[in-house]
Amino acid sequence: MTMRLILLLVSSLSTLATAGERIVLDADDEYPPYSYMENGQFKGLYVELIKRAAALLAPQYELELNPVPWKRGLHNLETGQSLGLVGAYRHKARTFISPYSIPFNREVVALFCTEQVMNKSPRNFPADFAGLTIGVNLGFALGERMSSATKEQTFTVRESKGNEANLIKLQAGEIDCYANDRLAVYHSLNQLRHKQQQNNFKQFSGFRLNQAQEISTEDAMIGYSESHASSSKDDFIEQMNKALAQLQKDGVIDALVAKSIEPGQPARAN
C-alpha cells in the first residue's frame, strides 16, 4: 500500500470551515536531506517546506504529499496520475512537465571521485573523465554537460536507487565517480557512518569525499504534469507560487537549508 502523509495544518479557527479541495503532490522517497522515508516517517527539507506552504494554502486546498521512488514520480507526471513532483529540475527532454513552479532552492550538482581518479588531477570536464564509470541516482537529471558527454559515450553512466547505494559503490571502487547534489551526498555519508558505528562496522571509517568538479547548479522546483486533468490546476499553481514566494521572503527556505547541515558536515567539499 502506498504510504501518504497528509500535510494540511488546521488552526483552531479553521476547524469549522468546509474541507478544501484535496491536492496530491509526489516527492522522492529516497533523497536525503531533501525528502526521504525514515522509520516510517516522511521527512526532509522539502517535506517541511511543503508543510509550511500547506498551512498558507489552507483551508482552500488540502495538500497531501505522496512519497514515491523518483522514477515513479516522473512516470506519474507523464501519465497524468499526479499533479506535481516536488524537487524537479528543468529538463528540456521532459516535455510532459509544464509548467514549473518558481524555484525554491538552488542545488549544486558535484562529481565525487575515488582517490585513484583524483591522483590523476582531473581538471577538465568531461575530457579528463573519459572512459570512467560514473554513478548517478535512478532518474537523475544529468545536466547539459553530463548529458552531452553521456550521448557521446565519453564515459559510462550507471544508475542505482538512492544516495547510499552509490556511496557504497564509490567506496568499494565499483564506480569511479558519483554525481549528485553536494549537500545530499554529504548528508548520506554522515548517515552511513552513523549506521555503521552503531553496528560496529568500519567500512567508511577512513573514507572521505573527494570533489572533482562542480558540474552544474540546478534550481529545484515543483514540476507539474501537462496532462493532469484538474479544473483548479491553474489556480493551485498560482497560489502555490505565492506561498513559496512568501516563504522565501520570510527566510524560511534559507533556515531549512541551514538546519539540514548537521554538525560536522561540511557545507562545501574538501
C-alpha positions in Angstrom: 0.0 0.0 0.0 1.3 3.4 -0.9 2.2 5.5 2.1 0.9 9.0 2.2 1.4 11.8 4.5 -1.3 14.5 4.9 0.4 17.8 5.4 -2.7 20.0 6.0 -2.2 22.2 9.0 -5.5 23.2 10.5 -5.8 26.0 13.0 -8.4 26.2 15.7 -10.2 28.9 13.6 -10.4 26.7 10.5 -11.7 23.5 12.1 -15.3 24.6 11.4 -14.5 25.5 7.8 -15.5 23.3 4.9 -12.7 21.0 3.9 -10.7 22.3 0.9 -10.1 20.6 -2.3 -7.6 17.7 -2.0 -4.4 18.1 -3.9 -1.7 15.4 -4.1 1.9 16.1 -4.9 4.6 13.4 -5.3 8.1 13.7 -3.8 11.2 11.4 -3.8 11.2 8.9 -1.0 15.0 8.5 -1.0 16.7 11.8 -1.4 18.0 12.9 2.0 18.2 15.6 3.3 15.5 16.9 1.0 12.8 14.2 1.1 13.1 10.7 2.4 11.5 8.0 4.5 12.9 7.2 7.9 11.4 4.9 10.5 8.0 5.1 8.8 8.1 8.9 8.6 8.4 11.1 5.6 10.8 13.9 6.4 13.3 16.3 4.9 13.9 19.9 3.9 11.4 19.8 1.0 8.8 17.9 3.1 9.0 20.6 5.7 8.8 23.3 3.0 5.6 21.8 1.6 4.2 21.5 5.1 4.7 25.3 5.6 3.2 26.0 2.1 0.2 23.8 3.0 -0.5 26.0 6.1 -0.6 29.1 3.8 -2.9 27.3 1.3 -5.4 26.1 3.8 -8.4 25.9 4.0 -8.9 26.4 0.2 -6.6 23.4 -0.5 -6.0 20.2 1.5 -2.5 19.3 0.4 -1.2 15.7 0.6 2.4 14.7 -0.1 3.0 11.2 -1.5 6.4 9.6 -1.1 7.4 7.6 -4.2 10.6 6.4 -6.0 11.8 9.2 -8.2 11.3 7.4 -11.5 7.7 6.5 -10.5 7.2 10.2 -9.7 8.3 11.1 -13.2 6.0 8.3 -14.7 3.1 9.7 -12.7 3.7 13.1 -14.2 4.0 11.7 -17.7 0.8 9.7 -17.4 -1.1 12.5 -15.6 -1.6 10.3 -12.5 -0.3 13.1 -10.2 -0.5 16.8 -10.5 3.1 17.6 -9.4 6.5 16.3 -8.4 8.5 18.2 -5.7 12.2 18.9 -6.3 12.2 18.6 -10.1 14.9 20.3 -12.2 14.0 22.0 -15.5 14.9 19.4 -18.2 14.1 20.1 -21.9 13.7 16.3 -22.6 10.9 16.1 -20.1 8.2 17.6 -22.3 5.5 16.1 -20.2 6.3 18.6 -17.4 4.6 22.0 -17.8 4.6 24.4 -16.1 7.2 24.5 -13.3 6.8 26.4 -10.1 9.1 29.3 -9.1 12.5 28.0 -8.0 12.6 27.4 -4.2 16.2 26.2 -3.8 19.4 26.0 -5.8 21.2 22.7 -5.7 24.9 22.3 -6.5 25.5 19.1 -8.5 29.0 17.9 -7.9 31.2 15.0 -9.1 32.9 13.0 -6.3 35.7 10.5 -7.4 37.9 7.8 -5.9 41.5 8.5 -4.8 42.8 6.7 -7.9 40.9 9.2 -10.1 41.9 12.2 -8.0 45.6 11.2 -8.2 45.4 12.0 -11.9 44.4 15.5 -11.1 41.3 15.7 -13.3 40.5 19.3 -14.0 38.8 19.5 -17.4 35.3 18.1 -17.6 34.4 15.9 -19.4 37.8 15.2 -21.2 39.7 14.2 -18.1 37.0 11.7 -17.1 36.9 9.8 -20.4 36.5 6.0 -20.0 35.3 6.2 -16.4 32.2 4.8 -14.9 30.1 7.5 -13.2 27.3 6.6 -10.8 24.0 8.5 -10.7 20.7 8.1 -9.0 17.8 6.5 -10.9 16.1 9.2 -12.9 18.6 11.8 -12.0 18.7 14.8 -14.4 22.3 14.9 -15.5 22.5 18.5 -16.7 23.6 19.7 -20.1 27.4 18.9 -19.8 26.9 15.4 -18.4 24.1 14.6 -20.8 26.2 15.6 -23.8 29.2 13.6 -22.6 26.9 10.6 -22.0 25.5 10.8 -25.5 29.0 11.0 -26.9 29.9 8.0 -24.8 32.8 9.9 -23.2 32.1 7.8 -20.0 29.7 5.2 -18.8 26.8 6.2 -16.6 25.5 3.6 -14.1 22.2 4.1 -12.3 21.4 3.0 -8.8 18.5 3.7 -6.4 19.4 6.2 -3.8 22.5 8.0 -2.4 23.6 5.3 -0.1 23.8 2.6 -2.8 26.0 4.9 -4.9 28.3 5.8 -1.9 28.8 2.2 -1.1 29.8 1.5 -4.7 32.1 4.5 -4.7 33.8 3.4 -1.5 34.2 -0.1 -2.9 35.6 1.1 -6.2 32.7 -0.3 -8.3 32.2 3.1 -9.8 34.9 5.7 -10.4 32.8 8.8 -9.6 29.4 9.7 -8.3 27.4 12.7 -9.5 24.6 14.2 -7.3 23.6 17.2 -5.2 26.5 18.1 -2.9 24.5 18.6 0.3 22.7 15.3 -0.3 25.9 13.4 -0.7 27.4 14.7 2.5 24.2 14.1 4.4 24.0 10.5 3.2 27.7 9.8 4.0 27.1 11.0 7.6 24.0 8.8 7.9 26.0 5.8 6.6 28.8 6.4 9.1 26.3 6.7 11.9 24.6 3.4 11.0 27.9 1.6 10.7 29.2 2.9 14.1 26.0 1.6 15.7 26.7 -1.8 14.2 30.5 -1.7 14.9 31.3 -1.7 11.1 34.3 0.3 9.9 33.8 0.3 6.1 33.6 4.1 5.9 35.8 5.0 8.9 38.7 6.2 6.7 36.7 7.1 3.7 36.5 10.8 2.6 34.7 12.5 -0.2 36.9 14.0 -3.0 35.1 16.6 -5.0 36.5 16.6 -8.5 34.1 19.1 -10.2 31.1 21.2 -9.8 29.0 20.1 -12.8 26.1 22.4 -12.5 23.8 24.4 -10.3 20.1 23.3 -10.7 17.0 25.1 -9.5 14.7 22.8 -7.6 11.0 23.4 -8.4 7.7 21.6 -8.4 7.2 20.1 -11.8 3.6 19.9 -12.9 2.1 17.4 -15.2 1.0 18.8 -18.5 -1.6 16.0 -18.9 -3.1 16.0 -15.4 -6.8 17.0 -15.6 -8.0 19.3 -12.9 -10.2 22.3 -13.1 -8.3 24.0 -10.3 -4.8 23.3 -11.6 -4.0 26.8 -12.8 -5.3 28.4 -9.6 -3.5 25.9 -7.4 -0.2 26.6 -9.2 -0.7 30.3 -8.8 -1.5 30.1 -5.1 1.4 27.7 -4.5 3.8 30.1 -6.2 2.6 32.9 -4.0 3.1 30.6 -0.9 6.6 29.7 -2.0 7.5 33.3 -2.7 6.2 34.3 0.8 8.3 31.6 2.4 11.4 32.8 0.5 10.7 36.4 1.6 10.4 35.3 5.2 13.7 33.5 5.1 12.1 30.1 5.8 13.9 28.3 3.0 17.3 29.5 3.9 16.7 28.5 7.5 15.6 25.0 6.5 18.8 24.6 4.4 21.0 25.7 7.2 19.2 23.3 9.6 19.7 20.4 7.3 23.5 20.7 7.6 24.4 18.5 10.5 27.2 19.2 13.0 30.5 18.1 11.5 29.0 18.0 8.0 30.8 20.5 5.7 28.6 22.7 3.5 31.3 22.6 0.9 33.6 20.0 -0.4 37.1 19.2 0.9 
